[in-house]
C-alpha cells in the first residue's frame, strides 16, 4: 500500500513538515527578484521584508503535484535569470546593480518563450504570497472574517447581476 506523502501542514503553526525547496542562492534571487517586481513603499514593505522567501521555499518544497511542477518551473527559471545575467554582465543576478537587474527582468518579461512562463508563474506566486500576508491584506483593504453588528444585504446592483445570471441558467 502506498504511504503517500504524509499529512497536510498544521496551519496554526506556520512551519511546514517538509524541507524547503530552494538553496541559499535561489533564496537570495527570489528576494531580489520579488522586490523588483513588487517594490515596497513607505506604507507597505517589499516582499522580502514580509517573508516571501519563506513562502516560496515552503511552496516549492511541498510534496504536491502542483508545487513540484512549480519547483521545476521556478528553479529552472531562476537558473535562467542567473545565466542571462552572466551572459550580459558577467555577474550573478543578485550581484548586479539595480538598473542592470531591471534590464534582465525586462528582457525576460518581454519574451514569448519558456522564459516568459517562468516569469508569469513567479509573478503569480509572488502576488499570491504577498497579498495573503497581514501587510498584503491591509494593502488591499481586506478585513477578513469579522463580526458585523448588522448585515446590510447584497447591494441592489449586485443582486440584479445575480438574478440575471440565475435566469440565464433557468434557475
N, C-alpha and C positions, 0 to 999 in steps of 0.2 A: 504494500500500500504506500502511496506517495505521501510523504510527510508534509509537503507544501513548504512554505517559506516562513511560517510562524504566524503570530497574531498581529493585528494592527497595532500601531503605537498607542500608548496611553496619552490621549490628547490633553489631559490635565497636566502631565509632566512633559515639558517641551523637548525632551530628548528622545530620538528615535532608537529603537533597539538594534539597528543595523549600522555598520560602519559607513562613513561618508563616501561620496563618490568622486571627490576631487583631491588632487595632490596640492601641495603648497603653492606651486607656481600657478596652477589653474585657479586657485582661490584668489590670488593676487590679481590675476587677469579679470576674473569675474567682478571684483571690487572696482577696478579702474574702468572697465567697460560699462558696468552698470551706472557708475557716476557720470559718465559721458552721456549716456542715453537719457538718463533722468537726473539732471543735476539738482543739487539741493538749492534751497532758497534760505532767506533769513528765517522764515517761519517753519519750513519743512526740511529736515536734513536729507542729505543724499542717501541713496540705498545702502551704501557700505556702512553708514552710521546706524542703521536700524536693523542690521542682521541679515542682509540679503545674501551674503556669502554662506552663512549657515543654512539658510533656506535652500540655496542651490545644492550645497553639499549633501543635505539630507534628502532632497528630492532625487538627486541623481544617484544616491546610494540605495534608494528603496528597491525592494525586490520585485516590484510590479512591472508588467509588460510595458506600460506607457512610460514609466520612469526609466526603464532600461533602454527603451528606444530613444528617449530624450538624452540619456547619457551618451550614447553613440553620437547623436547629432551635435550636442553641445561640446563634448571633449574633442571631437574631430574639428569642429568649428573654431574652438579656442586654439588648437594647434595651427589651423589655417591662418588665424589672426597673427600669431607669432611669426609664422612663415612669411606672410605678406610684409610684416614689419621688418623682418630680417632682410628680405629682398630689396625693399625700398629704402631703408635707412640703416641697415646693418646692426640693429638692436632689437631685443625683445620688446613687445608692445608696452609692457609696464615701465621700461626704461626710456621710452620716447617722451619728448615734451608734449604739452597739451595740443599744440597745433599739428604736430606730426601724428598724434593719436587720432585726431579728428579726420585727417586725410585718409588714414587706413579705414576708419569706421565708415566714412562717406563712400569710399571705394567699395566696401563690402555691401553696404546697404543699397547701393545702386545697381548691383549686378543682378542678373536673372538666373544664374546657375545655382548649384547646390550651396554656394556661399550665402546666397540670399535666404535659403531655407533655414540655415543656422541662425542668421540674424533675426528672422521673423520669430523663430521659436524662442531664442534667447530673450528678445524683447517681450514676448508674451509672458514667459516665466518671470521676468523681472517685474513687469507691471502687476501681475497677479500676486507675486510675493510681497511687493512693496505696499500695494493698496489693501492688503489684508493684515497689516500691522496696525497697532493703535494709532501711529502717526498717519498712516495711509487712510484709515477710517476718518480721522479728523480732516484730512486734506479734501476728501470728497463729501464731507458733511454727513457721513453715516453715523447714526447714533445707536444702531443695533436694536436688540430686543429689549425695550424698556417699557415699563408700565405707563399707561396713559390714564389720565383722570377720566377721559371720555373719548369715544371713538367717533370722529366726525363723519364717518362713512366715506364711500367712494365718491370722488368729485363727479359732478354730472357729466362732464365731457368724457371722462374715463368710462363711466357707466354706459354712455352711448356707444362707445367703441366696443365694449364687451358685448352689449346687446346686439350690435350689428354682426359681430363675428359669430355669436351663437345662432343668429338667424341663418347666416350663410351655411352653418353646419346642420341646420334643421333641428336645432335644439330649443 
